[in-house]
Amino acid sequence: MVRATFAGFTTAVSALQANQKRLDITGQNLSNMNTPGYTRQALQVSSVNYTNPISHYMNGSEVAVGFGVHMDKVTQIRDPYLDIQYRNQMDKSGYTDAMQATLDRLSDVFDETSIQGIHQAFLNIRSTLENQHDPSKVHDPIFEAELRSRMQTLTNLLNDAYRQVEEAEKVEYSKLDGRGTNEQGSVEQINEILRQIGGLNRQIKQNQIFGQQSLELMDERNLLLDKLSSYIPIEVTYYKDINYDGNDDGIIYDYDSKGNIIGKRDWPDDLRVEMVYQDKDGNTQKLTLVEGTIGSKDDNYGSVAFTAPDGYLDDPSKTSLTFKGFERDTNGNLIPNKNPIEFDSPVFTPGANGTTAEVGNHFADGSGSIQSSLDMLWKDGITEGITDKRGYGYYKAELDTLAKSFAEVINGINAQGTQKGDDSVLLVNKTDDSTKDISAKNIGISLGWQGGTTHIGTSTDRNPDMNATVLNLLEAMKATYPTDSFLDPDGNKLFDDVDLKDNSFADYMNHVSTILANDSYRNATNLKTNVTVLNGIQNSRDSVSGVSLDEEASNMMMYMSAYNASSRLMTTLDQALDVLINSTGVVGR
């Protein structure tokens, strides 16, 4: 018996439809070549075979022929392994990129290669003392006024440098919470990303249940996941919700009236996003921030909050990051996290051997821009336990060390050369005109020196030379600290606690600037390496998921050739059918 009359036409029509759809998809790919996040699409097909053989008169099953091609679905071409690599590298690049922006801000304060800053101010004071050391000039008010002016310039520069570091610190806090700006901070952006991913999870799954692939929505979600990975380290998992109808294989079955399976569909994947962090003991932990499509509305995603009360710059320990997500109960059921994960500033503990600091929950070193901000805000590079990064605290402490040491030395030397009972204080804490708690933020000229009641010391019963104090001040400007060059009348060392790491006052600024330059150079090198690796992974990912003009043009020609062949098949079948109908079975022709 010949094959069913229109079976061949069915095969040809399915081929025409499939190749037409492939041409449509190729056009879609080409039109989105430059669309950010777009993933190349392809048609998934399968062969149409017999489902219910048996006719008494048909050929045996060993020569059975199918009925053409079936269009299963339009899919995306992605490599999950490359996605994982890319997001892990985004994590590292996000850290070094954010850190470089911070170091660049600090370089505006400490880089004095092109400006006359604190280093030059110390040299100017030294130059003035050299001009004043002659005994005939010690009492000259013009020279003393010039020295006072030079000192005033230095204290103003120290005040301004400290203020600029504080401003950079405020910018870092603003990067986290957006406070004081018209832009979203990182915390707000993370929350917005989590909200969008949670909403897309629901929308994508709902569409897929009804047979709509929502590939463009999946592209949008992938872009958000890439962006989130630049802030915090994450792991992304796709999984089946096996509880949807009691089936354990994650497949939707369609049945006929007799209970026979007549079709099946995959149950859509859910997506889970977990934040990877470390506890204070260094153990790796995970917190689920997005959990598929559980609950309703906003039940399927967590949040992060930044706590920073008024006056937090004076006490950074009051600031914290709080991550809320999901955890599992004793039965393995997912519940909202009742004990949010706190990221607090280090806990400082004074001890016999000095102060130590203990870090609580934190991200691994070099993990995302959030960790970069926390490192700069909370680590001082000095205290044991947090020496791995030199943050704002380090540079403020270095400025304070310089200001306090300078005031101690200048006031101490002047006190030795001043008549008993006379006020000898030249540099003070200008908030209360005292020598208590002098720092770079508050150092200034004493009211007595400004008002003319305090002067540079001259001859006393301790030293008959009228220019001894000026000479000692000049020696102090040249000396490196610690130093044993200065003694009190009893022969004890003065300024034994002043330690500038074997630098003079002027050179100490170069010392700090060099440390910053080295940190910046090292980070810039890491950033360049990370970006290079990231671009390499991106190129690999684009070779799989991106749209290639040459490849799509080749596909277009191939699909068009297949379309023409399918059309030719229909013509041939039509000719065969014409022969069968019009050229056979006519008696007596």
N, C-alpha and C positions, 0 to 999 in steps of 0.2 A: 504494500500500500504506500502511496506517495505521502510525503509529509503534509501536514495541515496547510491549507492553501495560503494563509497569510502569516505563517510562522516565520518565514524568511523575512517578510516585511517588518515584522516586530523586531527581529534582530537588527535590521538595518536602521529602523527608526530609533532604537535605543542607542545605536552607535552615533547617529546624527545628533541626538539630544546630548549625549555625553561629550562629544567633541565641541558642540556649540557651547555647552557649559564651561568646558575648559578654555575656550576662546574668551568667554565672558570673564572668567577668573584672571586670565592673562591680562586683559584690559584693566581689571581692577588693580592688579599688581603694578602695572606700568603707571597708572594714574596716581599711585601712592608711593612712588619711588622716593620722594623727599618728605613724606609724612613722618614726623617723629614717632618712634615706637611701633611703626607698622611692621607686621610680620607677614612674610610671604605666604600666600594661600595656595592650596592645591585641592584637587578633587579626589576623594577616596572612592574607589569603585570596586565592584565584585562581579563575578560571572553569575548570570541567571541560569540555574539548572532546573531539571525536573524536580518537583516536590512530590507529586503523586503519579508514578508510572502506572498503571499497567492497563493497557488495552489489549484485548485478546489477539488483535491482528497486528499490533505494532511490532517493530523490530526488537530484538533483545536489547537489554540495557547496556550491553557492552559497546553498542554503536550509537547510543543515545547522544544527541547533540543539544546543547543548551539553547536558551532563547535570547542571547545577547548579553548586554552589560547593564548592571544596576548601579545607579548613582547613590552611594551610601550617604555621604555628607561632604561638606567643604571643611577642610582642616587647615590648621596652621603648621608650618614647618619650623619647629623649635628644638633645640638641644638643651634639656634641663641641666645637664652637667655644665655647659657653658654659662647658663644663667647663674648657677651657684658660684662659679669662678668669678663672674663679672661682679656680682654683689659683694663677694668677699673682698675683691680688689677696690670696689667703690668705697667700702668701709675704710680701707687704708688711705686711699686718696683723699677722702673727706677729712680725715684727721690731719694729714700733712698740709692740705690746702688751707684749712682753718687755722692751723698753727702758724703757717707762713704769714697769713694776714695779720695775726697778732704780733709776731716778731717784727714785721715791717712797721707796725704802729710804734713799737718800742724803739726802733732804730731812729725814728724821727726825734726822739728825746735824747738818745745817747750817742748818736753818730755825729761827731763834731769835726769831721774831715773838711767840711765846706763852710763851717760857721765858727765864730769866736764864742765858744761856750764856757763851761765851767773850767775846763783845762786851761784855757787862755786866761780866765779870771784869776786863777792861782798864780800864773806866770806874771800877770800885771801887778799883783800884790808884791811878789818877790822883787820885781823891777823897782817898785816904789820904795821898798825897804832898802834896796841897794843905793838909791839916790839919797835916802834919809840918814844913812848910818854915820855920816860925818858928824862929830860932836856939835859943830856950829849950827847944824840943821835940826837937831833933836827937838829944840823948843820952837822951831819955826812953825807957826800955825798953818801956813800954806801946805807944807809937806804933810802935816798930820791930817789936814782936811782932805788932801789927795788920798792918803792911806784909808781914811774913813770912807771916802767915796768908793774906793776899790773894794773894800770889805762889804759895803752896802750892795754893790753890784753882784758880788759873789753870793751873798745871802739871797738876793732876789732870784738869781739863777737857780739856786738850790730849791727855793720855794716853788719856782715855776716848773722845774723838772719833776718834783714830787707831784705837783698838781696835774701835770700831763700824764704821769703814770696812773694817777687816780682816774683821770678822764678815760684813759684806755681801758682801765678796769671796769668803769661804768659801761663802756661800749660792749665789753664782753658779757656783762650781765644783760644788757639790752639784747644782745644776740640770742640769749636764752629765752627771755620772756617778753621782749619787745617793749619793755617799759620805757617811757619817755620818747618813743619814736612813733612814726606813722606806718611802720612796717610790722609784719608778723615776726615774732621771735621763733627760734627753733622749736620750742615747746608747742606753740600754737600750730606751727606747720606740721609737726608730728601728729598732733591730735586731728588736724584736718585730713592728713593722709590716712590715718586709721579709720576715720569716719567714712571717707570715700571708699576705701577698700572694703569695709564692712557692707556698705550699700551696694557696691558692685558685686560682691559675693551673692547677695540675695537676687539681684537683677539678673545676673548671668545664669544662676542655677534655675530660676523660674523660667527664663526664656528657653533654656536647654531642655527642660522637662516637656515643653510644648513644641520641641523640634526646631527651635531657632538657636543657631550656634553662638551668636553674639560675639563674633571674633574681634570686632573693633572694640567692644567693651573689655575683652580680655587684653588687648593691646594697651588700653588705658590703664588697666590694673597692673600690668607688668611695668609700665612707666612709673607708677606710684611706688611699686616695690623697689625699683632701682633707686628712686629718690630717697625712700626711707632708709635704705642701706647706707647712704652717705652720712646719715645722722647717728644711727645706732646699729650694732651688729645684729643681724636677724637670720633666722632660718625659715625657709618656706617649704611647706609640705602640702601635697595634694593627696586627698584620701576620699574613700567612699563612705557615705553615711549609710551603714548597713541596717539601720533601724527603720528605714523609710516604709517598708512593707513586710518585713520579716524575712526577706531573702538575704542570704549571706554572701551571695556572689556578686552583688552590686549590679544586677541586670533587671530590667523591666521586661516581663514576658506578656505577650498578647495571646489570648486564647480564643478558640472558636466555641460554638455553642455546645460542643461535646467535650470541651476541656482540653482539646489538643492544642499544643503550642503552634501557632501559625506565624509568629514573629517575635523579635526581641530587640531591645534597645539598651544601650548602656545608661545606667543611672549617672547623672552628672557628678563630677568631682566637686568636693568642697576644698577650700583653701585655708590653711592655718599659718599664722605668722607668729613666730616665737622670738623673743628678745633673749640674746645670749649674754650673760654677765658672770662676774665672779664675786663670791662672798668674801668676807674679810680674811678667811683662811686660804683663799686662792682656789677654792673648788668651783668648777664650772656649773652654773645653774641656768635654768630657762624659765621664762615667764611668757605665757601665751597672751598675746595682745589682740589677735584676731582669731576667732574660732568659727570658721565656716559660716553657717546660716542658722545657728542655734537661736532659740527664743524668737523675739519679734523686734522690729525697729532697730534700736541701737544696743540690743542685748549682746550682739556678737563681737563687739570690739571694746578695748580698754582705753585708757587715757594716761596722760602724764601731766603733772602739775609742778610748777616752780614756786617755791615759797621764799619770799624775800621781803620781810617787814621793813618799815621805815628805819633808817640807820644801819642797814645791813652792811654798808661799806666799812663801818667802824667795827663790825663784828661779823665777819663772813661765816662764822660757825652757825649763825641763825638761818642760813640759806640751805635749801635741800631740794632735791628732785624726788618726786613720788610717782612711781609707776603702778597703775592699777590694771590688773588683767584677770586671768582665770586660773583656778587650781582644781585639782580633783579630790573628791572626798574619799573616805575609806572604801567605798564601793566602786570607785573609778569614775563616778559621775562628775561632769564638769560643773563647777559652781563659780560665781564671781569671787575674785580674790578678796578675802576678808582682812588680810594683813598685807597692805600694799608694801611694795619693795621701796625702801628708802635709800637714796643716795645722799649721804650727809658728808659734810666737810670732815677732815681728819680730826681725831681726838688727841689732844696734846697732853702728855703726862710728864711733869717735871720729875727728875730723879737725880741721884747722886752723880751720875756720869753725864748729866745734861738732859735736855728735853727730848723726848721721843714722841712720834706721832703714829697713830694706828689708823689705817684706811679701812672703811667699812665696805659696803657693796660698791663695786666699780666695774667698768668695762676693761677688757684686756688692753694692754698698751697698744696705742696706735689704732684704736677702734672707733672711728666715726668722729664727726665734728663736735658732738656733745662731750665726748671724753677730752677733746682738745681744750674746750672751754673750762671744764672742771679741773684739768691739770694746771692751767694758767691761773685760775682763781684760787685753788686750794693748796697748791704745792709751792713751797718756798725754796726748794733746792738746797736747804741748809740743815733743817731738822732731820734727825735720824728717822727713817721710815718713809720720808717723802723727798728724798734727794734725787730721784730719777728725773725730775723736771724742774726747771727754774722758772717759776711763774712770776706774777706781779709782786707777790710778797718778797721774792728774792731781790728784785730791783729796788723796791722801796726800802728794804733793809740795808742794801748797799749804800743808798743815798743817805740814810739815817746814820750809818756808821761813819761816813765821810764827814757829815755835818757835826755830829757829836764829837768826833775825834779832833776836828779842827778847832772847835770852840774850847775843848778841854786844854789843848796845847796853848792856844793863844792866850786864854785867860790865865793859865798857870804861869806862863812866862812873864806876863805883864804884872802879875801879883808879886813876883819876886823883885821886880824893879820899881815897885811903888812904895812911897813912904808909908810907914805904919799908920793904920787908921784910915788911909785914903781908899776910896772906892776904886777897884782895879778892873772891874768886869767890863769887857768890851763886847762880847757876843753873848746873847741871851735867848731864852724862849720868849719871843715877843708877845705872846698872849698874856704873860704876867710879869714880864721884865725880870725873870729869874733864871738861874742856871739849872733849874730842875727840868728834867725830861726834854732836853734840847733834841730836835730832830730836823731833818731837811724841810719838813713842812712848816716849822715855826721859827727856825733860826733867824735872828735879826740883830741889828745894832742896839746896844743898850741905850736907854733914855739918858743916862748920865753922859755917855760919850757924845750923843747927839746934842745934849744941852750944854756941853762944855765943862761939866763938873768932873768928868773922868778923862784922863789923858794917858798917852803912852808913857810907861815908866821911865824914870831917869835914875840918877845916882842915888844910892841909899848907903846905909852903913854896912850893908852886905857886899856891895860892889861899888867902888869909888868912881868907876868910869861912867860918865853921863850917857854914853851910847851903848852901854852893855845890853840893855833890854832890846834895843833895835837890832843889835848884832845877834842876840839870841833868837829873836823872831825870824831874822833872815836865815839863821842856821836851821830853824825849825821848818822853814819852807823848803830847804834843800834836803833835809834828812829823810831817811826811809824808816818806816815803822813796822815792827817794834824797834826801839832805839834805846841806847844807854848813854846818849850824849848829854842828857840833862840831869843834874843832881840838885837836891834841896840843900839848905845850909848844913844839914847833918850828914851829907854824903849819900843819902838814899836816892835811888833811881826815881826820876819823875816819869810820868806817862808810861809806866810799865804795862798798863792794860790797853794801850792804844796799839791796835794791830791792823795794819793796812796791807798785810801780805807782802812785806818788803818793798813797798812802793811809797813814794812821796805823795803829798796831797794831790799835786797836779797829775802825777802818773796813775793815781788810783782810778781816775775817770777813764783813762786809756785802758786800764786793766778790766774794768767793768764793760767797756765798749767792746773789747776784744772777746770777752766771754759771750756777749750777745752776738757778735759777728760770727763766731764759731758755731753757736747754736743755729743761727739763721742759715749759714752755709750748709751745715749738715742736714738741716731740715729741707732746704731747697734741693739738695742732691737726692734725698729720699723722695721728695715730691716729684722730681723729674723722672726718677725710676718708676714710681708708682703709676704716673700718668702714662709712661711708655708701655708698661705691662698692661694697664687698663686698655689702652688703644689697641694693643695686640689681641687681647681677648675680644674687644669690640669688633675687630676685623674678622676674627674667627666666627663670632656670632653672626655678623652680617653675611659671611659666606654661606651660612646655613639658613638664616632667617631673613636676610635682606633681599631686596629686589635687584637682580642683575639685568641690565638692559640687553646684553648679549644673550644671556640664557633665556630670557622671556621672548626675545625675537626668534630664537631657534625653536622654542616651544610653539610659538605662533605658527611658524611654517609647518612644523610637524603636525599640529592639530588641524591645520587647514588641509594638509594632504590627506589626513585620515578622514576629514569631513568629505572631501571630494571622492575618496574611495567608497565611503558609505553611500554617497549619492549614486555612484556608479553601480554599487550593488543593487540598489533599488531599481535602477534602469534595467539591469540584467535580469532581475527577478520578474520585472514586468514583461520583458521579452519572453522569458520562459513560460510565464502564465499565458501569454498570448498564443504561444505554440500549443500549449496544453488545451486551451479552450477552442481555438479556431482551426487547428491543424490536425486534431485527432478525433476519432469517433464519428466521422462522416461516412456513412455507408454509400457505396456506389460512386464515390468521387473518381 
